[in-house]
Amino acid sequence: MFAKYVIADPIGLHARPLSLLVKEVSKYDVPMFLHYEQKRVPMHSLMMLMSLGVPHQGEITIEVESEDAATIHTALKAVMLKEGLIKPT
């Protein structure tokens, strides 16, 4: 299952909020990936996520490979909203 987002944080994706996102991701033992431009990186790795250099207004897609993908996407979206990475839709 895929979900698309636009980064609202003026700094883009950066260490502090990404570390909290990775913490949430680590609760689930399922494959999860973040897509940006032509790159796809595992969401369990803070360093891989930071290596993407996603800027303010960058468009990302989160991919979750699980039967519980909708629930996981909801949890990830809640973290991103709380940390100001995305705006409410």
N, C-alpha and C positions, 0 to 999 in steps of 0.2 A: 504494500500500500504506500502511496506517495502523497505528500502534502507540500504545497508551495508557500513560501513566505518571502516578504521583502524586509530587509534589515532596516530598522528604524533608529538604532543607536547611532549617534553622530560619529562615533569612533569605528563603527563596523563591528565585526565579531572580534572580541578581544578576550584576554586570559580570564579575568574575573568571572564574567557571566558564563563563559564557555566551561570553566571548571565546574560550575554548578550544574550545567547541562550534562556534562560527562558524568557527574555524580548521579544524576537521575538515570542516565542511560545504563550505568553500571548495575542498576537494580534488576535489569532484564537480561537474561542470557539468550538473546536472539540477535541475529544480524541486523545492524542499523547503519545506514550510510547517509552522508550529507553530500549533495551534488551542488557544485558551483561551476558555472561555465562548462568546460569539458572534463572536469575532474570529479572523482567519486572517492571519498575517503571514509574509513570506518569511524563511527561516532564514539567509539570507546577510547580513542586516542586524542588527548588534548593537543599534543604537538602536531598531529596530522590535521586537525581542524584548524589550528592557528596557521598552518602552512598555506592554507587556501587564500589568506589575505582578503577575506570578503569585506568590501567597503560598505559605508552607509548607502542605502538604497540598492544594495546588491540583492539579486534574486537567488534564493536557495531552494532546494527541494530536499526533503527528508524522506528517506526510504526505510520502511520497517518490514522485515520479513517474518511475520508471525500471525497466528490465528487471532491474537489479541491486539493486532496492529492499531485498531481504532482507539482502544483504551490507552495504549502506549503513546500514540500521537497526541491524545488529550493531555496526558501528563507532561510531555515535552513542551507542548504549546503553553501550558500553564507556567512552566519555568521561564520560558522565553518572554512571556508577557510580564511576569513579575520582575524580571531583570531588565526590562525595557528594550530587549532585542528586537521585538516586533510590536506593532500597534494592534489593538483589538479590532476584530473584523465583525 
